[in-house]
Amino acid sequence: MITKTSAALFAFAAILGIGSLVLSAPTAVSTQANPTFTPIPHPGITPSTIFTNFALFQIPMDQFLIRRNKKDGPSDIDWESDGCSHVEDEPFGFNYATNRLRMLVKDSCRRHDFGYRNFKKQNRYKVTSTSTGKQSIDLQFREDLLAQCDTEKHRRSCRFVAKIYYKAVRIY
């Protein structure tokens, strides 16, 4: 039995369906360029935001470090790093990391700092109350650390240290 409410919902859905078909119907488009038309870029998409996303999320650590050392990117990119200043080299006073691992953690910190500094500069650090640039950057930091652990002899210890570092950056 169809009630008035279900009939109204069905009619509304049908109208939406027809409307979307009309809106998506093909239209005649000129194949010649229109010299007076200039597309307006999205205000949040700039060469710097594109490069930041690329350097932070899409290239391996070794390529990031090469670009960082050359300062290869748009001129307004911030390459400075304090090496994860709020995270200790020896969590809880224990020397979990070898000097080699500590240096590799610093490399992950450099990319992490790159993300924080540039996302803040680009007003992308805190996007909404539930989704933030910070969360994405912190997750990449964790992935960078764990990727390094996959190459280490003592993977289990390395992963333990990686989790400590990740939890520390999530706090700050």
TORKOL-4160 file (C-alpha; in steps of 0.2 Angstrom, whole numbers, padded with zeros to 4 digits, m for minus):
172
<pt num="1" X="0000" Y="0000" Z="0000"/>
<pt num="2" X="0007" Y="0017" Z="m0005"/>
<pt num="3" X="0005" Y="0030" Z="0008"/>
<pt num="4" X="0005" Y="0049" Z="0004"/>
<pt num="5" X="0023" Y="0051" Z="0012"/>
<pt num="6" X="0030" Y="0037" Z="0001"/>
<pt num="7" X="0021" Y="0044" Z="m0015"/>
<pt num="8" X="0028" Y="0061" Z="m0011"/>
<pt num="9" X="0046" Y="0054" Z="m0009"/>
<pt num="10" X="0044" Y="0044" Z="m0025"/>
<pt num="11" X="0038" Y="0060" Z="m0034"/>
<pt num="12" X="0053" Y="0070" Z="m0027"/>
<pt num="13" X="0065" Y="0056" Z="m0032"/>
<pt num="14" X="0058" Y="0055" Z="m0049"/>
<pt num="15" X="0060" Y="0074" Z="m0051"/>
<pt num="16" X="0078" Y="0074" Z="m0045"/>
<pt num="17" X="0081" Y="0060" Z="m0057"/>
<pt num="18" X="0074" Y="0069" Z="m0072"/>
<pt num="19" X="0083" Y="0085" Z="m0067"/>
<pt num="20" X="0099" Y="0076" Z="m0066"/>
<pt num="21" X="0096" Y="0069" Z="m0083"/>
<pt num="22" X="0093" Y="0086" Z="m0090"/>
<pt num="23" X="0108" Y="0094" Z="m0082"/>
<pt num="24" X="0119" Y="0080" Z="m0088"/>
<pt num="25" X="0112" Y="0079" Z="m0106"/>
<pt num="26" X="0125" Y="0083" Z="m0119"/>
<pt num="27" X="0125" Y="0100" Z="m0127"/>
<pt num="28" X="0132" Y="0107" Z="m0142"/>
<pt num="29" X="0150" Y="0113" Z="m0139"/>
<pt num="30" X="0161" Y="0122" Z="m0151"/>
<pt num="31" X="0177" Y="0114" Z="m0155"/>
<pt num="32" X="0186" Y="0131" Z="m0158"/>
<pt num="33" X="0195" Y="0139" Z="m0144"/>
<pt num="34" X="0187" Y="0154" Z="m0136"/>
<pt num="35" X="0201" Y="0167" Z="m0133"/>
<pt num="36" X="0191" Y="0177" Z="m0121"/>
<pt num="37" X="0187" Y="0163" Z="m0110"/>
<pt num="38" X="0200" Y="0160" Z="m0096"/>
<pt num="39" X="0196" Y="0147" Z="m0083"/>
<pt num="40" X="0196" Y="0153" Z="m0065"/>
<pt num="41" X="0207" Y="0141" Z="m0054"/>
<pt num="42" X="0200" Y="0135" Z="m0038"/>
<pt num="43" X="0206" Y="0148" Z="m0025"/>
<pt num="44" X="0214" Y="0134" Z="m0014"/>
<pt num="45" X="0224" Y="0126" Z="m0028"/>
<pt num="46" X="0240" Y="0134" Z="m0032"/>
<pt num="47" X="0257" Y="0128" Z="m0038"/>
<pt num="48" X="0263" Y="0127" Z="m0020"/>
<pt num="49" X="0248" Y="0117" Z="m0014"/>
<pt num="50" X="0251" Y="0105" Z="m0028"/>
<pt num="51" X="0269" Y="0103" Z="m0025"/>
<pt num="52" X="0267" Y="0101" Z="m0006"/>
<pt num="53" X="0255" Y="0087" Z="m0009"/>
<pt num="54" X="0267" Y="0079" Z="m0021"/>
<pt num="55" X="0282" Y="0081" Z="m0010"/>
<pt num="56" X="0273" Y="0075" Z="0005"/>
<pt num="57" X="0262" Y="0061" Z="0000"/>
<pt num="58" X="0268" Y="0055" Z="m0017"/>
<pt num="59" X="0287" Y="0053" Z="m0018"/>
<pt num="60" X="0298" Y="0041" Z="m0009"/>
<pt num="61" X="0308" Y="0048" Z="0005"/>
<pt num="62" X="0325" Y="0048" Z="m0004"/>
<pt num="63" X="0317" Y="0059" Z="m0018"/>
<pt num="64" X="0310" Y="0071" Z="m0005"/>
<pt num="65" X="0327" Y="0073" Z="0003"/>
<pt num="66" X="0335" Y="0076" Z="m0014"/>
<pt num="67" X="0322" Y="0090" Z="m0018"/>
<pt num="68" X="0324" Y="0097" Z="0000"/>
<pt num="69" X="0343" Y="0098" Z="m0002"/>
<pt num="70" X="0341" Y="0107" Z="m0018"/>
<pt num="71" X="0326" Y="0118" Z="m0012"/>
<pt num="72" X="0318" Y="0111" Z="m0028"/>
<pt num="73" X="0300" Y="0118" Z="m0029"/>
<pt num="74" X="0290" Y="0135" Z="m0029"/>
<pt num="75" X="0299" Y="0149" Z="m0021"/>
<pt num="76" X="0286" Y="0151" Z="m0007"/>
<pt num="77" X="0289" Y="0133" Z="m0001"/>
<pt num="78" X="0296" Y="0132" Z="0017"/>
<pt num="79" X="0310" Y="0119" Z="0018"/>
<pt num="80" X="0315" Y="0123" Z="0036"/>
<pt num="81" X="0315" Y="0110" Z="0049"/>
<pt num="82" X="0319" Y="0108" Z="0067"/>
<pt num="83" X="0319" Y="0089" Z="0067"/>
<pt num="84" X="0303" Y="0085" Z="0077"/>
<pt num="85" X="0308" Y="0097" Z="0091"/>
<pt num="86" X="0295" Y="0090" Z="0103"/>
<pt num="87" X="0300" Y="0072" Z="0101"/>
<pt num="88" X="0315" Y="0066" Z="0110"/>
<pt num="89" X="0329" Y="0057" Z="0102"/>
<pt num="90" X="0328" Y="0044" Z="0116"/>
<pt num="91" X="0310" Y="0042" Z="0121"/>
<pt num="92" X="0307" Y="0039" Z="0140"/>
<pt num="93" X="0326" Y="0040" Z="0142"/>
<pt num="94" X="0329" Y="0024" Z="0134"/>
<pt num="95" X="0341" Y="0023" Z="0119"/>
<pt num="96" X="0330" Y="0013" Z="0108"/>
<pt num="97" X="0337" Y="0020" Z="0092"/>
<pt num="98" X="0354" Y="0017" Z="0085"/>
<pt num="99" X="0363" Y="0033" Z="0077"/>
<pt num="100" X="0358" Y="0027" Z="0060"/>
<pt num="101" X="0340" Y="0025" Z="0065"/>
<pt num="102" X="0340" Y="0041" Z="0074"/>
<pt num="103" X="0346" Y="0050" Z="0058"/>
<pt num="104" X="0332" Y="0041" Z="0048"/>
<pt num="105" X="0319" Y="0047" Z="0061"/>
<pt num="106" X="0326" Y="0064" Z="0058"/>
<pt num="107" X="0323" Y="0062" Z="0039"/>
<pt num="108" X="0305" Y="0058" Z="0043"/>
<pt num="109" X="0304" Y="0073" Z="0054"/>
<pt num="110" X="0310" Y="0084" Z="0041"/>
<pt num="111" X="0296" Y="0079" Z="0029"/>
<pt num="112" X="0284" Y="0080" Z="0044"/>
<pt num="113" X="0290" Y="0098" Z="0047"/>
<pt num="114" X="0289" Y="0102" Z="0029"/>
<pt num="115" X="0270" Y="0096" Z="0029"/>
<pt num="116" X="0266" Y="0106" Z="0045"/>
<pt num="117" X="0275" Y="0122" Z="0039"/>
<pt num="118" X="0268" Y="0122" Z="0022"/>
<pt num="119" X="0250" Y="0117" Z="0026"/>
<pt num="120" X="0249" Y="0131" Z="0039"/>
<pt num="121" X="0256" Y="0143" Z="0027"/>
<pt num="122" X="0243" Y="0137" Z="0014"/>
<pt num="123" X="0229" Y="0138" Z="0027"/>
<pt num="124" X="0226" Y="0119" Z="0026"/>
<pt num="125" X="0232" Y="0113" Z="0043"/>
<pt num="126" X="0215" Y="0112" Z="0051"/>
<pt num="127" X="0202" Y="0110" Z="0038"/>
<pt num="128" X="0187" Y="0105" Z="0048"/>
<pt num="129" X="0183" Y="0099" Z="0066"/>
<pt num="130" X="0184" Y="0081" Z="0060"/>
<pt num="131" X="0197" Y="0081" Z="0046"/>
<pt num="132" X="0213" Y="0090" Z="0047"/>
<pt num="133" X="0229" Y="0092" Z="0036"/>
<pt num="134" X="0238" Y="0088" Z="0053"/>
<pt num="135" X="0230" Y="0071" Z="0053"/>
<pt num="136" X="0236" Y="0067" Z="0035"/>
<pt num="137" X="0253" Y="0074" Z="0039"/>
<pt num="138" X="0255" Y="0063" Z="0055"/>
<pt num="139" X="0249" Y="0048" Z="0046"/>
<pt num="140" X="0262" Y="0051" Z="0032"/>
<pt num="141" X="0275" Y="0053" Z="0046"/>
<pt num="142" X="0270" Y="0036" Z="0053"/>
<pt num="143" X="0271" Y="0028" Z="0035"/>
<pt num="144" X="0288" Y="0035" Z="0033"/>
<pt num="145" X="0294" Y="0028" Z="0049"/>
<pt num="146" X="0286" Y="0011" Z="0046"/>
<pt num="147" X="0293" Y="0010" Z="0028"/>
<pt num="148" X="0311" Y="0013" Z="0036"/>
<pt num="149" X="0308" Y="m0001" Z="0048"/>
<pt num="150" X="0304" Y="m0013" Z="0034"/>
<pt num="151" X="0323" Y="m0011" Z="0029"/>
<pt num="152" X="0330" Y="m0012" Z="0047"/>
<pt num="153" X="0337" Y="m0028" Z="0055"/>
<pt num="154" X="0327" Y="m0026" Z="0071"/>
<pt num="155" X="0310" Y="m0022" Z="0063"/>
<pt num="156" X="0300" Y="m0026" Z="0079"/>
<pt num="157" X="0311" Y="m0013" Z="0089"/>
<pt num="158" X="0310" Y="m0001" Z="0075"/>
<pt num="159" X="0291" Y="m0002" Z="0074"/>
<pt num="160" X="0290" Y="0000" Z="0093"/>
<pt num="161" X="0300" Y="0016" Z="0092"/>
<pt num="162" X="0290" Y="0022" Z="0076"/>
<pt num="163" X="0274" Y="0020" Z="0086"/>
<pt num="164" X="0281" Y="0031" Z="0100"/>
<pt num="165" X="0286" Y="0044" Z="0088"/>
<pt num="166" X="0269" Y="0044" Z="0080"/>
<pt num="167" X="0260" Y="0045" Z="0096"/>
<pt num="168" X="0271" Y="0060" Z="0102"/>
<pt num="169" X="0267" Y="0070" Z="0086"/>
<pt num="170" X="0248" Y="0066" Z="0088"/>
<pt num="171" X="0249" Y="0074" Z="0105"/>
<pt num="172" X="0257" Y="0090" Z="0099"/>
